[in-house]
Amino acid sequence: MRPVQNEKGIALVSALLFMMLSLGILMTLLYMVTQGTKTTAANKRYKTALEASYGASELLAKDLLPTIFRDYTSGNGIATLASKYSALNMTMADTSCFAQKTRFSTASWDPTVCGSLTKTTITNEHPDITFNLKATNDTSGYNVYTKIIDTKCGGDSAAGQLCSNSREPPPGTEMLSDGSSVSNGTGTVRPMPMPAYYRIDIQGERAVNPKEKSKLSVLYAY
């Protein structure tokens, strides 16, 4: 039996194999470059939405909530909030429920005022405050939804009592005494109020494309 010694065509086969290998490497490189570009663009969009959410948290902590608590007793802090920040196109879904959320612990929220949708962790589902933050290169800006999910009164406040950060007594007093003299034994000494804690969920999303969004969960004490 004679071995086959004809090697005609081996060069063509080798060239085709090297060509397939080169094309595979080239396609892999192109895929990596394309995916890197997509990832960079997606990360940039996410970072912008995240900055909008962070900006909203700063706005809430330093401006909106302090404005509310400064006018706590009359309720004007909530009632006039939207007009004071009209440039943000601010809307409040339900001022009565928002008052419940800021004054009472979660277990004491009136279910006839704050329905089940006001307690879900889906931030854009019946949010407490909604406003729009404009971007320098996007006039439509970012819609930001904020929602108090949970409230814990400071101290050992019983169910139904106001949080100790409230200016409404009792127990929402910010005094050590009830106004009588403590030194002569006629005054009633009251403990210093303890802060109330709020879990606030914030979601920022691009107005023209809601898929570009980010969500934060903030713990706020007052």
GROMACS elastic network, one bead per residue, 0.5 to 0.9 nm:
[ bonds ]
;  ai    aj funct       b0    kb
    2     5     6  0.87267   500
    4     7     6  0.84215   500
    7    10     6  0.58715   500
    7    11     6  0.86208   500
    8    11     6  0.76735   500
    8    12     6  0.87764   500
    9    12     6  0.52222   500
    9    13     6  0.64121   500
    9    14     6  0.87317   500
   10    13     6  0.51277   500
   10    14     6  0.61365   500
   10    15     6  0.85580   500
   11    14     6  0.51034   500
   11    15     6  0.61050   500
   11    16     6  0.86242   500
   12    15     6  0.50737   500
   12    16     6  0.61749   500
   12    17     6  0.86374   500
   13    16     6  0.51300   500
   13    17     6  0.62084   500
   13    18     6  0.86950   500
   14    17     6  0.51185   500
   14    18     6  0.62324   500
   14    19     6  0.85523   500
   15    18     6  0.51822   500
   15    19     6  0.60882   500
   15    20     6  0.86566   500
   16    20     6  0.61525   500
   16    21     6  0.85756   500
   17    20     6  0.51584   500
   17    21     6  0.62012   500
   17    22     6  0.86158   500
   18    21     6  0.50299   500
   18    22     6  0.60969   500
   18    23     6  0.85571   500
   19    22     6  0.50684   500
   19    23     6  0.60940   500
   19    24     6  0.85283   500
   20    23     6  0.50756   500
   20    24     6  0.60970   500
   20    25     6  0.86737   500
   21    24     6  0.50703   500
   21    25     6  0.62963   500
   21    26     6  0.86083   500
   22    25     6  0.51487   500
   22    26     6  0.60816   500
   22    27     6  0.85439   500
   23    27     6  0.59799   500
   23    28     6  0.84470   500
   24    27     6  0.51793   500
   24    28     6  0.61372   500
   24    29     6  0.86499   500
   25    28     6  0.50964   500
   25    29     6  0.62351   500
   25    30     6  0.86665   500
   26    29     6  0.51293   500
   26    30     6  0.61778   500
   26    31     6  0.85808   500
   27    30     6  0.50425   500
   27    31     6  0.60653   500
   27    32     6  0.85676   500
   28    31     6  0.50783   500
   28    32     6  0.61692   500
   28    33     6  0.86414   500
   29    32     6  0.50949   500
   29    33     6  0.61822   500
   29    34     6  0.85579   500
   30    33     6  0.51337   500
   30    34     6  0.60683   500
   30    35     6  0.85340   500
   31    34     6  0.50822   500
   31    35     6  0.60012   500
   31    36     6  0.83532   500
   32    35     6  0.51881   500
   32    36     6  0.59437   500
   32    37     6  0.85440   500
   33    36     6  0.50527   500
   33    37     6  0.61963   500
   33    38     6  0.86973   500
   34    37     6  0.51532   500
   34    38     6  0.62966   500
   34    39     6  0.86292   500
   35    38     6  0.50096   500
   35    39     6  0.59889   500
   35    40     6  0.84603   500
   36    39     6  0.50560   500
   36    40     6  0.60376   500
   36    41     6  0.85314   500
   37    40     6  0.51558   500
   37    41     6  0.61682   500
   37    42     6  0.85637   500
   38    41     6  0.51602   500
   38    42     6  0.60453   500
   38    43     6  0.84610   500
   39    42     6  0.50723   500
   39    43     6  0.59546   500
   39    44     6  0.84601   500
   40    43     6  0.50890   500
   40    44     6  0.60967   500
   40    45     6  0.86728   500
   41    44     6  0.50551   500
   41    45     6  0.62665   500
   41    46     6  0.86036   500
   42    45     6  0.51356   500
   42    46     6  0.61051   500
   42    47     6  0.85259   500
   42   212     6  0.84025   500
   43    47     6  0.59790   500
   43    48     6  0.85640   500
   44    47     6  0.50965   500
   44    48     6  0.62813   500
   44    49     6  0.87488   500
   45    48     6  0.52005   500
   45    49     6  0.63519   500
   45    50     6  0.85641   500
   45   212     6  0.63597   500
   45   213     6  0.81823   500
   46    49     6  0.50933   500
   46    50     6  0.59434   500
   46    51     6  0.85256   500
   46   212     6  0.62824   500
   46   213     6  0.63715   500
   46   214     6  0.65911   500
   47    51     6  0.60791   500
   47    52     6  0.86120   500
   47   214     6  0.83198   500
   48    51     6  0.51138   500
   48    52     6  0.64040   500
   48    53     6  0.88329   500
   48   206     6  0.89372   500
   48   212     6  0.87800   500
   48   213     6  0.86776   500
   48   214     6  0.89313   500
   49    52     6  0.50471   500
   49    53     6  0.64109   500
   49    54     6  0.87422   500
   49   142     6  0.73147   500
   49   203     6  0.86795   500
   49   204     6  0.57016   500
   49   205     6  0.58681   500
   49   206     6  0.68068   500
   49   212     6  0.66120   500
   49   213     6  0.53142   500
   49   214     6  0.56381   500
   49   215     6  0.87229   500
   50    53     6  0.50289   500
   50    54     6  0.61737   500
   50    55     6  0.84843   500
   50   203     6  0.86219   500
   50   204     6  0.69066   500
   50   205     6  0.86386   500
   50   213     6  0.72575   500
   50   214     6  0.52630   500
   50   215     6  0.73458   500
   50   216     6  0.83035   500
   51    55     6  0.59559   500
   51    56     6  0.84696   500
   51   204     6  0.84956   500
   51   214     6  0.88207   500
   52    55     6  0.50146   500
   52    56     6  0.61870   500
   52    57     6  0.87381   500
   52   133     6  0.69884   500
   52   135     6  0.89239   500
   52   142     6  0.68124   500
   52   143     6  0.85204   500
   52   144     6  0.74369   500
   52   203     6  0.86855   500
   52   204     6  0.58460   500
   52   205     6  0.80026   500
   52   214     6  0.85177   500
   53    56     6  0.50071   500
   53    57     6  0.63088   500
   53    58     6  0.87557   500
   53   144     6  0.68246   500
   53   145     6  0.88219   500
   53   202     6  0.62731   500
   53   203     6  0.60775   500
   53   205     6  0.83624   500
   53   213     6  0.88249   500
   53   214     6  0.68831   500
   53   215     6  0.68925   500
   53   216     6  0.68729   500
   54    57     6  0.50681   500
   54    58     6  0.63377   500
   54    59     6  0.86091   500
   54   202     6  0.85726   500
   54   204     6  0.87253   500
   54   216     6  0.79082   500
   55    58     6  0.51419   500
   55    59     6  0.61503   500
   55    60     6  0.86370   500
   55   133     6  0.85751   500
   56    60     6  0.60925   500
   56    61     6  0.85521   500
   56   131     6  0.87961   500
   56   133     6  0.82899   500
   56   144     6  0.70162   500
   56   145     6  0.87641   500
   56   146     6  0.82578   500
   56   202     6  0.75082   500
   56   203     6  0.88614   500
   56   204     6  0.81326   500
   57    60     6  0.51125   500
   57    61     6  0.60725   500
   57    62     6  0.84582   500
   57   146     6  0.87251   500
   57   200     6  0.88381   500
   57   202     6  0.72693   500
   57   216     6  0.85528   500
   57   218     6  0.75669   500
   58    61     6  0.52044   500
   58    62     6  0.58660   500
   58    63     6  0.78316   500
   59    62     6  0.55133   500
   59    63     6  0.53681   500
   59    64     6  0.63141   500
   59    65     6  0.85749   500
   60    63     6  0.56550   500
   60    65     6  0.56565   500
   60    66     6  0.81672   500
   60   146     6  0.88642   500
   61    64     6  0.66507   500
   61    65     6  0.59810   500
   61    66     6  0.71611   500
   61   220     6  0.73651   500
   62    65     6  0.70485   500
   62    66     6  0.64699   500
   62    67     6  0.86826   500
   63    66     6  0.56018   500
   63    67     6  0.60276   500
   63    68     6  0.87597   500
   64    67     6  0.51987   500
   64    68     6  0.64022   500
   64    69     6  0.88960   500
   64    77     6  0.88376   500
   64    81     6  0.73381   500
   64    85     6  0.87667   500
   65    68     6  0.50007   500
   65    69     6  0.62286   500
   65    70     6  0.85937   500
   65    77     6  0.86266   500
   65   222     6  0.89887   500
   66    69     6  0.50921   500
   66    70     6  0.60148   500
   66    71     6  0.87937   500
   66    77     6  0.87290   500
   66   222     6  0.87188   500
   67    70     6  0.53123   500
   67    71     6  0.68087   500
   67    72     6  0.86758   500
   67    77     6  0.57559   500
   67    78     6  0.81215   500
   67    81     6  0.75773   500
   68    71     6  0.56197   500
   68    72     6  0.59862   500
   68    75     6  0.77323   500
   68    76     6  0.75389   500
   68    78     6  0.54583   500
   68    79     6  0.87631   500
   68    80     6  0.88341   500
   68    81     6  0.73774   500
   69    73     6  0.83346   500
   69    75     6  0.88378   500
   69    77     6  0.66295   500
   69    78     6  0.86682   500
   69   102     6  0.88827   500
   69   165     6  0.84261   500
   69   166     6  0.76339   500
   69   167     6  0.82388   500
   69   222     6  0.89187   500
   70    73     6  0.84784   500
   70    77     6  0.67627   500
   70   167     6  0.89021   500
   71    74     6  0.61229   500
   71    75     6  0.61221   500
   71    76     6  0.56699   500
   71    78     6  0.79940   500
   71   167     6  0.89407   500
   72    75     6  0.52525   500
   72    76     6  0.70905   500
   72    77     6  0.61098   500
   72    78     6  0.80561   500
   72   166     6  0.69903   500
   72   167     6  0.64643   500
   72   168     6  0.79549   500
   73    76     6  0.79551   500
   73    77     6  0.86888   500
   73   166     6  0.79146   500
   73   167     6  0.61615   500
   73   168     6  0.61439   500
   74    77     6  0.76558   500
   75    78     6  0.57038   500
   75    79     6  0.63556   500
   75    80     6  0.87282   500
   75    99     6  0.80225   500
   76    80     6  0.56795   500
   76    81     6  0.79303   500
   77    80     6  0.57520   500
   77    81     6  0.59933   500
   78    81     6  0.52146   500
   78    82     6  0.80063   500
   78    95     6  0.66477   500
   78    98     6  0.81824   500
   78    99     6  0.75907   500
   79    82     6  0.73933   500
   79    83     6  0.84449   500
   79    95     6  0.72115   500
   80    83     6  0.54367   500
   80    84     6  0.62295   500
   80    85     6  0.88475   500
   81    84     6  0.52596   500
   81    85     6  0.64474   500
   81    86     6  0.85129   500
   81    90     6  0.84131   500
   81    92     6  0.88573   500
   82    85     6  0.53478   500
   82    86     6  0.57498   500
   82    88     6  0.85406   500
   82    89     6  0.78349   500
   82    90     6  0.54353   500
   82    91     6  0.62930   500
   82    92     6  0.74114   500
   83    86     6  0.50027   500
   83    87     6  0.86741   500
   83    90     6  0.81739   500
   84    87     6  0.83910   500
   85    88     6  0.58077   500
   85    89     6  0.74660   500
   85    90     6  0.67021   500
   86    89     6  0.52859   500
   86    90     6  0.61053   500
   86    91     6  0.89831   500
   87    90     6  0.76687   500
   87   132     6  0.86396   500
   88    91     6  0.89355   500
   88   130     6  0.89273   500
   88   131     6  0.54324   500
   88   132     6  0.52731   500
   88   133     6  0.64160   500
   88   134     6  0.83283   500
   89   130     6  0.80648   500
   89   131     6  0.54314   500
   89   132     6  0.59616   500
   89   133     6  0.87228   500
   90   129     6  0.69728   500
   90   130     6  0.55893   500
   90   132     6  0.70304   500
   91   128     6  0.83877   500
   91   129     6  0.58762   500
   91   130     6  0.52932   500
   91   131     6  0.64150   500
   92    95     6  0.63975   500
   92    98     6  0.85105   500
   92   127     6  0.78074   500
   92   128     6  0.56713   500
   92   130     6  0.64504   500
   92   131     6  0.89127   500
   93    97     6  0.86288   500
   93    98     6  0.85493   500
   93   126     6  0.67687   500
   93   127     6  0.65517   500
   93   128     6  0.55932   500
   93   129     6  0.66816   500
   93   130     6  0.81197   500
   94    97     6  0.54813   500
   94    98     6  0.62674   500
   94    99     6  0.87464   500
   94   113     6  0.87060   500
   94   114     6  0.85912   500
   94   126     6  0.88305   500
   94   127     6  0.88131   500
   94   128     6  0.67486   500
   94   129     6  0.87574   500
   95    99     6  0.61102   500
   95   100     6  0.86789   500
   95   128     6  0.79603   500
   96    99     6  0.51786   500
   96   100     6  0.64968   500
   96   101     6  0.88633   500
   96   113     6  0.67761   500
   96   114     6  0.81823   500
   97   101     6  0.62668   500
   97   102     6  0.87793   500
   97   109     6  0.80413   500
   97   110     6  0.81037   500
   97   113     6  0.55278   500
   97   114     6  0.51271   500
   97   115     6  0.85904   500
   97   118     6  0.82240   500
   97   128     6  0.82083   500
   98   101     6  0.50081   500
   98   102     6  0.62816   500
   98   103     6  0.86166   500
   98   114     6  0.82874   500
   98   128     6  0.64063   500
   98   129     6  0.88963   500
   98   148     6  0.81519   500
   99   102     6  0.52824   500
   99   103     6  0.60918   500
   99   104     6  0.83762   500
  100   103     6  0.53328   500
  100   104     6  0.57301   500
  100   105     6  0.83694   500
  100   106     6  0.86501   500
  100   108     6  0.82566   500
  100   109     6  0.57469   500
  100   110     6  0.71959   500
  100   113     6  0.80333   500
  100   114     6  0.77694   500
  101   104     6  0.58487   500
  101   105     6  0.71127   500
  101   106     6  0.69697   500
  101   108     6  0.89716   500
  101   109     6  0.66427   500
  101   114     6  0.84711   500
  101   148     6  0.68441   500
  101   149     6  0.84333   500
  101   150     6  0.77851   500
  101   151     6  0.65815   500
  101   198     6  0.86553   500
  102   105     6  0.80873   500
  102   148     6  0.83344   500
  102   151     6  0.72660   500
  102   163     6  0.80745   500
  102   166     6  0.86372   500
  102   196     6  0.85713   500
  102   198     6  0.79831   500
  103   109     6  0.89189   500
  103   151     6  0.84912   500
  103   153     6  0.83376   500
  103   161     6  0.86138   500
  103   162     6  0.55369   500
  103   163     6  0.54808   500
  103   164     6  0.85980   500
  103   165     6  0.80141   500
  103   166     6  0.65224   500
  103   196     6  0.87237   500
  104   107     6  0.79848   500
  104   108     6  0.58849   500
  104   109     6  0.63481   500
  104   151     6  0.69769   500
  104   152     6  0.77727   500
  104   153     6  0.68557   500
  104   159     6  0.83812   500
  104   160     6  0.69738   500
  104   161     6  0.67365   500
  104   162     6  0.52288   500
  104   163     6  0.55493   500
  105   108     6  0.54501   500
  105   109     6  0.67531   500
  105   150     6  0.75181   500
  105   153     6  0.54664   500
  105   157     6  0.86713   500
  105   159     6  0.75430   500
  105   160     6  0.78996   500
  105   161     6  0.82438   500
  105   162     6  0.78155   500
  105   163     6  0.69938   500
  105   196     6  0.85067   500
  106   109     6  0.54049   500
  106   119     6  0.89641   500
  106   149     6  0.82468   500
  106   150     6  0.56466   500
  106   151     6  0.51266   500
  106   152     6  0.68033   500
  106   153     6  0.88069   500
  107   110     6  0.85393   500
  107   151     6  0.85759   500
  107   159     6  0.70812   500
  107   160     6  0.82649   500
  108   111     6  0.85817   500
  108   159     6  0.58984   500
  108   160     6  0.52903   500
  108   161     6  0.80289   500
  109   112     6  0.87202   500
  109   113     6  0.77123   500
  109   114     6  0.66200   500
  109   160     6  0.83024   500
  110   113     6  0.53230   500
  110   114     6  0.59674   500
  110   115     6  0.83721   500
  111   115     6  0.55257   500
  111   116     6  0.76866   500
  112   115     6  0.64225   500
  114   117     6  0.79302   500
  114   118     6  0.59690   500
  114   119     6  0.78732   500
  115   118     6  0.56437   500
  115   119     6  0.74450   500
  116   119     6  0.55782   500
  116   120     6  0.69657   500
  117   120     6  0.55309   500
  117   121     6  0.89030   500
  117   122     6  0.85598   500
  117   125     6  0.66516   500
  117   126     6  0.61004   500
  117   127     6  0.87838   500
  118   121     6  0.86925   500
  118   125     6  0.75016   500
  118   126     6  0.57153   500
  118   127     6  0.69015   500
  118   128     6  0.77740   500
  118   147     6  0.77839   500
  118   148     6  0.81991   500
  118   149     6  0.76339   500
  119   122     6  0.85924   500
  119   126     6  0.88152   500
  119   147     6  0.83383   500
  119   148     6  0.76636   500
  119   149     6  0.53795   500
  119   150     6  0.76576   500
  120   123     6  0.73875   500
  120   125     6  0.75810   500
  120   126     6  0.87320   500
  120   149     6  0.68809   500
  121   124     6  0.88236   500
  121   125     6  0.82778   500
  121   147     6  0.83073   500
  121   149     6  0.66989   500
  121   201     6  0.73146   500
  122   125     6  0.54363   500
  122   126     6  0.84350   500
  122   127     6  0.85602   500
  122   147     6  0.88368   500
  122   201     6  0.85571   500
  123   126     6  0.73968   500
  123   127     6  0.59375   500
  123   128     6  0.89359   500
  123   145     6  0.61840   500
  123   146     6  0.64362   500
  123   147     6  0.59765   500
  123   148     6  0.89951   500
  123   149     6  0.88785   500
  123   201     6  0.62352   500
  123   202     6  0.65700   500
  123   203     6  0.62441   500
  123   215     6  0.84160   500
  124   127     6  0.54656   500
  124   130     6  0.86341   500
  124   144     6  0.85154   500
  124   145     6  0.56341   500
  124   146     6  0.76833   500
  124   147     6  0.81426   500
  124   202     6  0.87873   500
  124   203     6  0.72504   500
  125   145     6  0.87956   500
  125   147     6  0.89268   500
  126   147     6  0.81172   500
  127   130     6  0.67396   500
  127   145     6  0.59144   500
  127   146     6  0.57183   500
  127   148     6  0.82152   500
  128   145     6  0.75798   500
  128   146     6  0.58903   500
  128   148     6  0.70214   500
  129   144     6  0.83001   500
  129   145     6  0.61429   500
  129   146     6  0.52974   500
  129   147     6  0.67602   500
  130   143     6  0.71449   500
  130   144     6  0.56939   500
  130   146     6  0.63057   500
  130   147     6  0.89094   500
  131   142     6  0.84298   500
  131   143     6  0.59503   500
  131   144     6  0.54964   500
  131   145     6  0.69149   500
  131   146     6  0.87413   500
  132   140     6  0.83467   500
  132   141     6  0.64641   500
  132   142     6  0.55319   500
  132   144     6  0.60038   500
  132   145     6  0.89248   500
  132   207     6  0.84028   500
  133   140     6  0.84738   500
  133   141     6  0.54133   500
  133   142     6  0.51805   500
  133   143     6  0.64848   500
  133   144     6  0.73486   500
  134   137     6  0.85862   500
  134   138     6  0.68286   500
  134   139     6  0.59104   500
  134   140     6  0.64546   500
  134   142     6  0.62789   500
  134   143     6  0.87729   500
  135   139     6  0.61469   500
  135   140     6  0.75152   500
  135   142     6  0.73411   500
  136   139     6  0.70938   500
  136   141     6  0.83056   500
  137   141     6  0.85179   500
  138   141     6  0.54573   500
  138   142     6  0.87342   500
  140   143     6  0.87407   500
  140   206     6  0.79341   500
  140   207     6  0.59680   500
  140   208     6  0.69087   500
  141   205     6  0.87633   500
  141   206     6  0.62909   500
  141   207     6  0.59819   500
  141   208     6  0.81563   500
  142   204     6  0.63092   500
  142   205     6  0.53795   500
  142   207     6  0.51003   500
  142   208     6  0.83248   500
  142   210     6  0.88739   500
  142   213     6  0.88951   500
  143   203     6  0.82256   500
  143   204     6  0.57643   500
  143   205     6  0.54544   500
  143   206     6  0.61409   500
  143   207     6  0.55955   500
  143   210     6  0.86292   500
  144   202     6  0.69826   500
  144   203     6  0.55963   500
  144   205     6  0.64263   500
  144   206     6  0.86780   500
  145   201     6  0.81266   500
  145   202     6  0.57070   500
  145   203     6  0.52043   500
  145   204     6  0.64441   500
  145   205     6  0.85732   500
  146   200     6  0.67597   500
  146   201     6  0.57692   500
  146   203     6  0.65891   500
  146   204     6  0.88035   500
  147   199     6  0.84471   500
  147   200     6  0.55159   500
  147   201     6  0.53335   500
  147   202     6  0.66131   500
  147   203     6  0.89448   500
  148   151     6  0.74326   500
  148   198     6  0.66313   500
  148   199     6  0.58221   500
  148   201     6  0.64296   500
  148   202     6  0.89743   500
  149   198     6  0.75720   500
  149   199     6  0.56076   500
  149   200     6  0.58764   500
  149   201     6  0.68379   500
  150   197     6  0.81717   500
  150   198     6  0.57975   500
  150   199     6  0.51111   500
  150   200     6  0.74136   500
  151   196     6  0.71196   500
  151   197     6  0.57187   500
  151   199     6  0.64786   500
  152   163     6  0.79381   500
  152   195     6  0.88890   500
  152   196     6  0.56865   500
  152   197     6  0.50312   500
  152   198     6  0.64678   500
  152   199     6  0.86564   500
  153   156     6  0.76378   500
  153   157     6  0.64174   500
  153   161     6  0.88981   500
  153   162     6  0.77068   500
  153   164     6  0.65722   500
  153   165     6  0.80745   500
  153   194     6  0.78910   500
  153   195     6  0.70064   500
  153   197     6  0.63941   500
  153   198     6  0.87227   500
  154   157     6  0.69616   500
  154   163     6  0.65463   500
  154   164     6  0.60764   500
  154   165     6  0.78573   500
  154   193     6  0.74267   500
  154   197     6  0.71368   500
  155   163     6  0.87137   500
  155   164     6  0.76681   500
  155   193     6  0.77989   500
  155   194     6  0.58325   500
  155   195     6  0.80587   500
  155   196     6  0.85512   500
  157   160     6  0.82393   500
  157   161     6  0.61396   500
  157   162     6  0.75313   500
  157   163     6  0.70312   500
  157   164     6  0.78387   500
  157   171     6  0.77994   500
  158   161     6  0.56922   500
  158   162     6  0.86591   500
  159   162     6  0.85940   500
  161   164     6  0.87925   500
  161   170     6  0.74656   500
  161   171     6  0.69543   500
  161   172     6  0.84621   500
  162   165     6  0.81820   500
  162   166     6  0.65853   500
  162   168     6  0.75616   500
  162   169     6  0.77941   500
  162   170     6  0.70374   500
  162   171     6  0.62935   500
  162   172     6  0.59681   500
  163   166     6  0.56631   500
  163   171     6  0.71926   500
  163   172     6  0.60047   500
  163   193     6  0.87670   500
  163   194     6  0.84896   500
  163   195     6  0.79488   500
  163   196     6  0.61713   500
  164   167     6  0.79253   500
  164   168     6  0.86864   500
  164   169     6  0.86184   500
  164   170     6  0.83554   500
  164   171     6  0.59020   500
  164   173     6  0.66119   500
  164   174     6  0.78297   500
  164   192     6  0.87067   500
  164   193     6  0.50829   500
  164   194     6  0.58117   500
  164   195     6  0.64516   500
  164   196     6  0.66939   500
  165   168     6  0.87406   500
  165   171     6  0.89739   500
  165   172     6  0.59582   500
  165   173     6  0.76051   500
  165   174     6  0.75815   500
  165   193     6  0.64260   500
  165   194     6  0.68213   500
  165   195     6  0.56332   500
  165   196     6  0.60199   500
  165   222     6  0.63477   500
  166   169     6  0.75581   500
  166   170     6  0.88879   500
  166   171     6  0.80551   500
  166   173     6  0.68148   500
  166   174     6  0.80567   500
  166   193     6  0.89187   500
  166   196     6  0.89047   500
  167   170     6  0.88178   500
  167   171     6  0.88581   500
  167   172     6  0.53034   500
  167   173     6  0.56431   500
  167   174     6  0.67610   500
  168   171     6  0.74024   500
  168   173     6  0.63437   500
  169   173     6  0.51730   500
  169   174     6  0.88082   500
  170   173     6  0.63746   500
  171   174     6  0.89479   500
  171   193     6  0.82730   500
  172   193     6  0.72686   500
  173   176     6  0.83534   500
  173   178     6  0.87313   500
  173   190     6  0.84163   500
  173   192     6  0.81630   500
  173   193     6  0.67940   500
  174   177     6  0.89131   500
  174   190     6  0.89823   500
  174   191     6  0.88278   500
  174   192     6  0.65997   500
  174   193     6  0.59702   500
  175   178     6  0.68508   500
  175   179     6  0.82136   500
  175   189     6  0.87216   500
  175   190     6  0.70453   500
  175   191     6  0.79588   500
  175   192     6  0.67717   500
  175   193     6  0.80359   500
  176   179     6  0.86196   500
  176   188     6  0.84431   500
  176   189     6  0.57573   500
  176   191     6  0.59845   500
  176   192     6  0.60070   500
  176   193     6  0.87975   500
  177   180     6  0.67456   500
  177   181     6  0.78358   500
  177   182     6  0.69885   500
  177   187     6  0.64613   500
  177   188     6  0.57695   500
  177   190     6  0.56161   500
  177   191     6  0.84324   500
  178   181     6  0.85208   500
  178   182     6  0.89202   500
  178   187     6  0.65601   500
  178   188     6  0.59304   500
  178   189     6  0.70090   500
  178   190     6  0.73604   500
  179   182     6  0.84501   500
  179   187     6  0.70424   500
  179   188     6  0.83042   500
  180   185     6  0.89433   500
  180   186     6  0.63491   500
  180   188     6  0.72671   500
  181   184     6  0.59401   500
  181   185     6  0.69184   500
  181   186     6  0.58160   500
  181   188     6  0.83031   500
  182   185     6  0.53247   500
  182   186     6  0.59706   500
  182   188     6  0.67536   500
  182   189     6  0.69293   500
  183   186     6  0.76589   500
  183   187     6  0.76190   500
  184   187     6  0.74961   500
  185   188     6  0.80451   500
  190   193     6  0.86035   500
  191   194     6  0.86501   500
  194   222     6  0.84017   500
  195   221     6  0.58351   500
  196   220     6  0.82281   500
  196   221     6  0.55765   500
  196   222     6  0.54439   500
  197   219     6  0.68089   500
  197   220     6  0.56739   500
  197   222     6  0.66772   500
  198   218     6  0.79615   500
  198   219     6  0.57183   500
  198   220     6  0.50807   500
  198   221     6  0.62880   500
  198   222     6  0.83602   500
  199   217     6  0.68646   500
  199   218     6  0.57310   500
  199   220     6  0.64439   500
  199   221     6  0.89627   500
  200   216     6  0.82581   500
  200   217     6  0.57869   500
  200   218     6  0.50888   500
  200   219     6  0.63818   500
  200   220     6  0.72888   500
  201   215     6  0.72292   500
  201   216     6  0.57605   500
  201   218     6  0.61875   500
  201   219     6  0.88832   500
  202   214     6  0.83463   500
  202   215     6  0.56182   500
  202   216     6  0.50869   500
  202   217     6  0.62319   500
  202   218     6  0.76394   500
  203   213     6  0.69809   500
  203   214     6  0.57357   500
  203   216     6  0.63710   500
  203   217     6  0.87901   500
  204   210     6  0.87459   500
  204   212     6  0.84383   500
  204   213     6  0.54721   500
  204   214     6  0.55344   500
  204   215     6  0.64712   500
  204   216     6  0.86746   500
  205   208     6  0.87044   500
  205   209     6  0.73933   500
  205   210     6  0.51721   500
  205   211     6  0.70605   500
  205   212     6  0.55608   500
  205   214     6  0.65683   500
  205   215     6  0.87431   500
  206   209     6  0.52105   500
  206   210     6  0.52475   500
  206   211     6  0.75066   500
  206   212     6  0.56671   500
  206   213     6  0.64943   500
  207   210     6  0.60520   500
  207   212     6  0.88407   500
  209   212     6  0.59592   500
  209   213     6  0.85799   500
  210   213     6  0.62879   500
